[in-house]
Amino acid sequence: MPGGKIEASLWLFFAEKQKILFGKKVMASTWVLLHNIPPSGKVFVLDDQSIWTDPMVEFGVAGSILEPLRAEFTVFVQEDGVLIRGAVTGKAFVPCTRCAEESVVVVDQQVETYEPFPTDDTDDALEVDGELLREAPTGQGVEMNLAALAWEEFLLALPMKPLCDPACNGLCPQCGANRNLASCSCGDDAGDPRMAPLRGLKVGR
């Protein structure tokens, strides 16, 4: 595959990651009624891999799970919102940004976040993440989507520029050959041809 196409696919992967994260696109759901949670808090464990694999397929996130992911959240209901503490752990494969081969990401995302309850106030409503909190359709108060939180925290755990190895030589920008496996005869990149007239320019001191 030519180097330009691989680089474009990697760019799309990270652009989609940002789109999913900041656009709050979430497919999996595990809604929990908050009125059932005692004042001392309650621990929830999520280890159904579809919480992560389904959105990865749905939104075209390149990668796979190497070691089962696990989310453990302790939920504390406050007067005007909910406090969540916990972690998302496991291992995943994502493409190296230099050579597109698999790189291992150790996921150990510590979580401490506060989400305000939805209200009728317009300004407050803008601060509420509708993918995480909503009024229960059953009319039993507010419920929270813990699967959505596990998915978002997983995305936050992924590095923006993962590497299979810090010394990765990447791909040849001309033929696309993996320089970690073999050299090619393309030679050094000549660079942007528009800059050619400036390469021989000497600056006097």
MARKOL-820796 format. One record per residue (C-alpha): residue number from 0; residue in three letters; x, y, z. Coordinates in Angstrom, 2 decimals, always signed. Layout:
% residues N
+------+------+---------+---------+---------+
: resi : resn :       X :       Y :       Z :
+------+------+---------+---------+---------+
:  NUM :  Ala :       X :       Y :       Z :
...
+------+------+---------+---------+---------+
***
This chain:
% residues 205
+------+------+---------+---------+---------+
: resi : resn :       X :       Y :       Z :
+------+------+---------+---------+---------+
:    0 :  Met :   +0.00 :   +0.00 :   +0.00 :
:    1 :  Pro :   +1.47 :   +3.42 :   -0.88 :
:    2 :  Gly :   +2.63 :   +5.43 :   +2.08 :
:    3 :  Gly :   +0.18 :   +8.26 :   +1.41 :
:    4 :  Lys :   -2.84 :   +5.95 :   +1.68 :
:    5 :  Ile :   -1.62 :   +4.45 :   +4.96 :
:    6 :  Glu :   -0.94 :   +7.87 :   +6.43 :
:    7 :  Ala :   -4.42 :   +8.98 :   +5.37 :
:    8 :  Ser :   -6.03 :   +5.96 :   +7.02 :
:    9 :  Leu :   -4.17 :   +6.66 :  +10.26 :
:   10 :  Trp :   -5.23 :  +10.31 :  +10.14 :
:   11 :  Leu :   -8.84 :   +9.19 :   +9.70 :
:   12 :  Phe :   -8.51 :   +6.87 :  +12.70 :
:   13 :  Phe :   -7.46 :   +9.68 :  +15.03 :
:   14 :  Ala :   -9.90 :  +12.15 :  +13.50 :
:   15 :  Glu :  -12.70 :   +9.66 :  +14.11 :
:   16 :  Lys :  -11.46 :   +9.13 :  +17.65 :
:   17 :  Gln :  -11.81 :  +12.85 :  +18.34 :
:   18 :  Lys :  -15.18 :  +12.96 :  +16.58 :
:   19 :  Ile :  -16.54 :  +10.10 :  +18.67 :
:   20 :  Leu :  -15.12 :  +11.46 :  +21.91 :
:   21 :  Phe :  -16.06 :  +15.10 :  +21.59 :
:   22 :  Gly :  -19.19 :  +14.45 :  +19.56 :
:   23 :  Lys :  -20.44 :  +12.13 :  +22.32 :
:   24 :  Lys :  -21.32 :   +9.34 :  +19.90 :
:   25 :  Val :  -22.00 :   +6.23 :  +21.97 :
:   26 :  Met :  -23.75 :   +2.98 :  +21.00 :
:   27 :  Ala :  -23.49 :   +0.68 :  +24.04 :
:   28 :  Ser :  -25.70 :   +1.39 :  +27.04 :
:   29 :  Thr :  -26.12 :   +0.19 :  +30.61 :
:   30 :  Trp :  -28.62 :   +2.49 :  +32.29 :
:   31 :  Val :  -28.68 :   +2.44 :  +36.09 :
:   32 :  Leu :  -31.41 :   +4.07 :  +38.18 :
:   33 :  Leu :  -29.73 :   +6.38 :  +40.66 :
:   34 :  His :  -32.48 :   +6.38 :  +43.28 :
:   35 :  Asn :  -31.52 :   +2.77 :  +44.10 :
:   36 :  Ile :  -27.99 :   +3.76 :  +45.12 :
:   37 :  Pro :  -27.40 :   +4.15 :  +48.91 :
:   38 :  Pro :  -25.72 :   +7.30 :  +50.35 :
:   39 :  Ser :  -22.51 :   +5.32 :  +50.89 :
:   40 :  Gly :  -22.27 :   +4.65 :  +47.14 :
:   41 :  Lys :  -22.44 :   +1.50 :  +45.07 :
:   42 :  Val :  -19.81 :   -0.37 :  +43.04 :
:   43 :  Phe :  -20.54 :   -1.41 :  +39.47 :
:   44 :  Val :  -18.32 :   -3.71 :  +37.41 :
:   45 :  Leu :  -18.61 :   -3.80 :  +33.62 :
:   46 :  Asp :  -16.73 :   -6.52 :  +31.74 :
:   47 :  Asp :  -18.98 :   -7.22 :  +28.76 :
:   48 :  Gln :  -16.54 :   -6.68 :  +25.89 :
:   49 :  Ser :  -19.31 :   -5.54 :  +23.54 :
:   50 :  Ile :  -19.35 :   -2.26 :  +25.50 :
:   51 :  Trp :  -16.10 :   -1.48 :  +23.66 :
:   52 :  Thr :  -16.06 :   -3.76 :  +20.61 :
:   53 :  Asp :  -19.47 :   -2.75 :  +19.25 :
:   54 :  Pro :  -18.68 :   +1.00 :  +19.11 :
:   55 :  Met :  -15.24 :   +0.24 :  +17.66 :
:   56 :  Val :  -16.93 :   -1.52 :  +14.75 :
:   57 :  Glu :  -19.79 :   +0.96 :  +14.46 :
:   58 :  Phe :  -17.56 :   +4.03 :  +14.31 :
:   59 :  Gly :  -14.61 :   +2.53 :  +12.46 :
:   60 :  Val :  -12.09 :   +2.79 :  +15.29 :
:   61 :  Ala :   -9.07 :   +0.77 :  +14.15 :
:   62 :  Gly :   -7.80 :   -1.67 :  +16.74 :
:   63 :  Ser :   -8.79 :   -4.67 :  +18.82 :
:   64 :  Ile :   -8.83 :   -5.85 :  +22.41 :
:   65 :  Leu :   -5.74 :   -7.79 :  +23.49 :
:   66 :  Glu :   -6.59 :   -8.32 :  +27.16 :
:   67 :  Pro :  -10.24 :   -8.09 :  +28.28 :
:   68 :  Leu :  -11.24 :   -4.59 :  +29.27 :
:   69 :  Arg :  -12.86 :   -4.01 :  +32.64 :
:   70 :  Ala :  -14.51 :   -0.96 :  +34.14 :
:   71 :  Glu :  -15.13 :   -0.62 :  +37.86 :
:   72 :  Phe :  -17.02 :   +2.45 :  +39.00 :
:   73 :  Thr :  -18.16 :   +3.55 :  +42.43 :
:   74 :  Val :  -21.17 :   +5.83 :  +42.07 :
:   75 :  Phe :  -22.07 :   +8.41 :  +44.73 :
:   76 :  Val :  -25.34 :  +10.28 :  +44.36 :
:   77 :  Gln :  -25.07 :  +13.92 :  +45.42 :
:   78 :  Glu :  -27.75 :  +16.57 :  +45.92 :
:   79 :  Asp :  -27.46 :  +18.01 :  +42.42 :
:   80 :  Gly :  -25.41 :  +15.45 :  +40.53 :
:   81 :  Val :  -23.49 :  +12.20 :  +40.65 :
:   82 :  Leu :  -19.82 :  +11.54 :  +41.48 :
:   83 :  Ile :  -18.11 :   +8.58 :  +39.82 :
:   84 :  Arg :  -14.73 :   +7.15 :  +40.83 :
:   85 :  Gly :  -13.00 :   +4.11 :  +39.44 :
:   86 :  Ala :  -10.91 :   +2.87 :  +36.54 :
:   87 :  Val :  -10.97 :   +1.25 :  +33.13 :
:   88 :  Thr :   -8.21 :   -1.35 :  +32.66 :
:   89 :  Gly :   -7.02 :   -3.88 :  +30.09 :
:   90 :  Lys :   -4.90 :   -3.96 :  +26.92 :
:   91 :  Ala :   -5.68 :   -3.06 :  +23.33 :
:   92 :  Phe :   -4.06 :   -3.08 :  +19.90 :
:   93 :  Val :   -4.09 :   +0.16 :  +17.88 :
:   94 :  Pro :   -2.15 :   +0.99 :  +14.70 :
:   95 :  Cys :   +1.30 :   +2.54 :  +15.07 :
:   96 :  Thr :   +1.29 :   +6.08 :  +13.68 :
:   97 :  Arg :   +4.58 :   +5.49 :  +11.87 :
:   98 :  Cys :   +4.29 :   +2.03 :  +10.31 :
:   99 :  Ala :   +0.61 :   +1.09 :  +10.80 :
:  100 :  Glu :   +1.56 :   -2.19 :  +12.49 :
:  101 :  Glu :   -0.09 :   -3.13 :  +15.78 :
:  102 :  Ser :   +1.06 :   -1.34 :  +18.89 :
:  103 :  Val :   +0.07 :   -2.45 :  +22.38 :
:  104 :  Val :   -1.67 :   +0.06 :  +24.64 :
:  105 :  Val :   -1.91 :   -0.71 :  +28.34 :
:  106 :  Val :   -5.21 :   +0.79 :  +29.47 :
:  107 :  Asp :   -5.18 :   +2.03 :  +33.06 :
:  108 :  Gln :   -7.52 :   +4.98 :  +32.95 :
:  109 :  Gln :   -8.30 :   +6.39 :  +36.40 :
:  110 :  Val :  -11.70 :   +8.01 :  +36.60 :
:  111 :  Glu :  -13.04 :  +10.74 :  +38.87 :
:  112 :  Thr :  -15.80 :  +12.76 :  +37.31 :
:  113 :  Tyr :  -18.88 :  +14.67 :  +38.40 :
:  114 :  Glu :  -22.00 :  +14.90 :  +36.27 :
:  115 :  Pro :  -24.78 :  +17.38 :  +37.15 :
:  116 :  Phe :  -28.39 :  +16.27 :  +37.07 :
:  117 :  Pro :  -30.55 :  +17.48 :  +34.17 :
:  118 :  Thr :  -32.77 :  +20.44 :  +35.07 :
:  119 :  Asp :  -35.32 :  +22.66 :  +33.36 :
:  120 :  Asp :  -32.86 :  +25.57 :  +33.38 :
:  121 :  Thr :  -31.56 :  +26.18 :  +29.85 :
:  122 :  Asp :  -28.01 :  +27.05 :  +30.90 :
:  123 :  Asp :  -27.73 :  +24.04 :  +33.20 :
:  124 :  Ala :  -29.14 :  +21.76 :  +30.52 :
:  125 :  Leu :  -26.24 :  +22.65 :  +28.23 :
:  126 :  Glu :  -23.81 :  +21.25 :  +30.83 :
:  127 :  Val :  -25.56 :  +17.89 :  +31.08 :
:  128 :  Asp :  -24.23 :  +15.06 :  +28.92 :
:  129 :  Gly :  -27.38 :  +13.42 :  +27.59 :
:  130 :  Glu :  -25.48 :  +10.26 :  +26.72 :
:  131 :  Leu :  -24.60 :   +9.77 :  +30.40 :
:  132 :  Leu :  -27.60 :  +11.12 :  +32.35 :
:  133 :  Arg :  -31.27 :  +11.35 :  +31.52 :
:  134 :  Glu :  -34.71 :  +11.24 :  +33.07 :
:  135 :  Ala :  -35.73 :   +7.59 :  +33.16 :
:  136 :  Pro :  -38.47 :   +6.74 :  +30.63 :
:  137 :  Thr :  -40.22 :   +4.86 :  +33.44 :
:  138 :  Gly :  -40.56 :   +8.08 :  +35.44 :
:  139 :  Gln :  -38.44 :   +6.71 :  +38.31 :
:  140 :  Gly :  -36.02 :   +9.62 :  +38.41 :
:  141 :  Val :  -32.59 :  +10.04 :  +36.87 :
:  142 :  Glu :  -30.60 :   +7.18 :  +35.39 :
:  143 :  Met :  -26.98 :   +6.95 :  +34.25 :
:  144 :  Asn :  -25.39 :   +5.13 :  +31.33 :
:  145 :  Leu :  -22.28 :   +3.50 :  +32.78 :
:  146 :  Ala :  -21.40 :   +1.80 :  +29.48 :
:  147 :  Ala :  -21.17 :   +5.19 :  +27.80 :
:  148 :  Leu :  -18.77 :   +6.36 :  +30.51 :
:  149 :  Ala :  -16.65 :   +3.20 :  +30.11 :
:  150 :  Trp :  -16.45 :   +3.80 :  +26.34 :
:  151 :  Glu :  -15.50 :   +7.48 :  +26.68 :
:  152 :  Glu :  -12.83 :   +6.74 :  +29.27 :
:  153 :  Phe :  -11.39 :   +4.03 :  +27.02 :
:  154 :  Leu :  -11.05 :   +6.58 :  +24.22 :
:  155 :  Leu :   -9.32 :   +8.98 :  +26.58 :
:  156 :  Ala :   -6.84 :   +6.25 :  +27.49 :
:  157 :  Leu :   -5.70 :   +5.81 :  +23.87 :
:  158 :  Pro :   -2.58 :   +7.83 :  +23.02 :
:  159 :  Met :   -2.88 :  +10.31 :  +20.16 :
:  160 :  Lys :   +0.31 :   +8.97 :  +18.58 :
:  161 :  Pro :   +0.79 :   +5.31 :  +19.55 :
:  162 :  Leu :   +4.06 :   +3.67 :  +18.52 :
:  163 :  Cys :   +4.90 :   -0.01 :  +18.13 :
:  164 :  Asp :   +8.39 :   +0.95 :  +19.33 :
:  165 :  Pro :   +9.97 :   +4.33 :  +20.15 :
:  166 :  Ala :  +12.64 :   +3.54 :  +17.54 :
:  167 :  Cys :  +10.12 :   +2.69 :  +14.81 :
:  168 :  Asn :  +11.49 :   +3.71 :  +11.39 :
:  169 :  Gly :   +8.05 :   +4.07 :   +9.86 :
:  170 :  Leu :   +7.10 :   +3.68 :   +6.21 :
:  171 :  Cys :   +8.84 :   +4.89 :   +3.09 :
:  172 :  Pro :   +6.79 :   +7.92 :   +1.97 :
:  173 :  Gln :   +7.34 :   +6.96 :   -1.67 :
:  174 :  Cys :   +6.75 :   +3.19 :   -1.93 :
:  175 :  Gly :   +5.14 :   +2.46 :   +1.44 :
:  176 :  Ala :   +7.67 :   -0.18 :   +2.47 :
:  177 :  Asn :   +7.99 :   -0.87 :   +6.18 :
:  178 :  Arg :  +11.48 :   +0.36 :   +7.03 :
:  179 :  Asn :  +11.54 :   -1.78 :  +10.17 :
:  180 :  Leu :  +11.52 :   -4.93 :   +8.02 :
:  181 :  Ala :  +13.68 :   -3.99 :   +5.03 :
:  182 :  Ser :  +15.25 :   -1.05 :   +3.28 :
:  183 :  Cys :  +14.10 :   +0.16 :   -0.12 :
:  184 :  Ser :  +15.82 :   +1.81 :   -3.07 :
:  185 :  Cys :  +13.75 :   +4.98 :   -3.03 :
:  186 :  Gly :  +16.41 :   +7.06 :   -1.30 :
:  187 :  Asp :  +15.74 :  +10.03 :   +0.91 :
:  188 :  Asp :  +12.60 :  +12.05 :   +0.46 :
:  189 :  Ala :  +13.35 :  +15.08 :   -1.68 :
:  190 :  Gly :  +10.84 :  +17.09 :   +0.29 :
:  191 :  Asp :   +8.38 :  +19.67 :   -0.96 :
:  192 :  Pro :   +9.43 :  +20.64 :   -4.52 :
:  193 :  Arg :   +8.11 :  +24.16 :   -3.93 :
:  194 :  Met :  +10.92 :  +24.67 :   -1.44 :
:  195 :  Ala :  +13.65 :  +23.64 :   -3.91 :
:  196 :  Pro :  +14.71 :  +27.23 :   -4.81 :
:  197 :  Leu :  +15.40 :  +27.93 :   -1.13 :
:  198 :  Arg :  +17.54 :  +24.87 :   -0.39 :
:  199 :  Gly :  +20.73 :  +26.42 :   -1.77 :
:  200 :  Leu :  +20.12 :  +29.75 :   -0.09 :
:  201 :  Lys :  +22.89 :  +30.84 :   +2.24 :
:  202 :  Val :  +22.27 :  +33.32 :   +5.01 :
:  203 :  Gly :  +25.14 :  +35.69 :   +5.70 :
:  204 :  Arg :  +26.24 :  +36.38 :   +9.22 :
+------+------+---------+---------+---------+
***
